[in-house]
């Protein structure tokens, strides 16, 4: 069965610290997709990144970077030099094998960045 | 602006009443989804629809109903049969194929009083 685990329920850092959010997934599929979403206090989930299982190259976008490792079934997300505006709940998600576009979400990690 | 619009943002319902949450998208997406989020928990799929006039149950469909009469619209009715309806409801849309990104609306808070 497909499953996504975000073991860190809450993380608190001081502004300018680096922080890594962990995501571990389980799937029997050879082709799958992984996602990260950000949920600020307003509630809307904002798409951050999508990764397919054949592309293990790390990705960097500004202060955000993602480390995808199939060997450990992990897709971790790092924020460099965190800012107060990064405070949010972050969700990792895995595509279901059915051709429906459905996603399986982890429990989410609440990140609090203090000034 | 393109996007997904949910209304109302906040809704209070008396026990025993049905309530309908609206979701409209102008992204020309074929698929639409309803997720429920409870405090401190992830998102759970209620219903989804990949095409007009067709929809499928998700993991927690009991006590909910949907319709998909138009491509742009996917309203969710929370019926009185839903035992614990107080939650945050998120509507999303996407192209419907595996691996396609889905995009979310701003959500609706439903409180039963």
Interface residues (C-beta under 8 A of the other chain):
Chain A: X4 X9 X31 X32 X33 X35 X37 X42 X43 X44 X45 X46 X47 X50 X52 X91 X95 X96 X97 X98 X99 X100 X101 X102 X103 X105 X106 X107 X108
Chain B: X31 X33 X35 X40 X41 X42 X43 X44 X45 X48 X50 X56 X58 X88 X90 X92 X94 X95 X96 X97 X98 X99 X100 X101 X102 X103 X104 X105 X106 X107 X109
